């Protein structure tokens, strides 16, 4: 009986050792797959995508403003969300705004907010999308579709970290990281003077 107990203990010790080794290998292999082929929920093997994911991974921990260029449907918002989730702002909100989908008449109010009485129908103060992302990220999709006079307001957010609601006398300080995306050729847009070079 003593020999059987000894063998059983030895077998259990071996199983425990193999289990720990398997768990360690599993962690290692998962990290290898993540490093080689993915970032967040994005995975791929093409050299262009891997290069893009590596760049996103390097930029994610910073507070830098980010511009993502790419064709429609290529996952620009997914990349921005992955960078947000890997940043120190991950606990804050990720607010995605499609600038091309908002009518120009509403764009200022929706992005920057408005004060009560700023226009007919403004019955109360309204915080814009930029204000709704404190200590988080505002993702501005289709930034190339934003009219030039709204680009000036966005530039103020980026430079001064302030937003001025429509009808307000004073600007409001904001702690938000801005990421933007477009499928447009911004170099051509700048030459055509439809997109601000300083932005």
Secondary structure as UniProt FT lines:
FT   HELIX           2..37
FT   STRAND          38..39
FT   TURN            40..41
FT   STRAND          42..43
FT   HELIX           47..60
FT   STRAND          66..69
FT   TURN            72..73
FT   HELIX           76..85
FT   TURN            88..91
FT   STRAND          94..98
FT   TURN            99..101
FT   HELIX           104..112
FT   TURN            116..117
FT   TURN            120..121
FT   TURN            129..130
FT   HELIX           131..133
FT   TURN            134..135
FT   STRAND          136..141
FT   HELIX           143..145
FT   HELIX           148..160
FT   STRAND          162..163
FT   STRAND          172..173
FT   STRAND          176..182
FT   HELIX           186..191
FT   TURN            192..193
//
